[in-house]
Amino acid sequence: MSHSSHPLPSSQPDATDAPALLSDAVARSARLIQSEIELAKREVAAKAWHAGAGIVMIIAAILLVFSALDVLTAAAVAALAEAGVPVSIASLLVAAVAVALAAGLFFAGKSRLASKNLKLKKTARNLRKDANTIKENAHV
């Protein structure tokens, strides 16, 4: 059996190549991170434009609803006036009903925004459980 004059490749990388390999790995990782950041920037910009268009549509819808509410209140005043209620009294009645509805909605919304209603109770409970589990496992 004859032996070749070429040495067989080592199954382990040459230790002298380790700095070069490490440098290459760091450079590749940096390029990968930079490309992921660029992708994220492009995606955020596209999503922001899309969200901006949605916000404009919502604002337009709100403005149309305000116009519709004006027409509805005018119609309510006209209906009361046709029923024989003086226009000034009809206007006051419709305004009083609108103010009462607005006040009810305001206070209902305000109570939902109270800090006690916004606490993340389930998340806090799970975090406490996780912390206890970690403590128990650390003592084992």
Secondary structure as UniProt FT lines:
FT   HELIX           15..17
FT   HELIX           18..82
FT   TURN            83..84
FT   HELIX           87..112
FT   HELIX           115..118
FT   HELIX           121..139
//
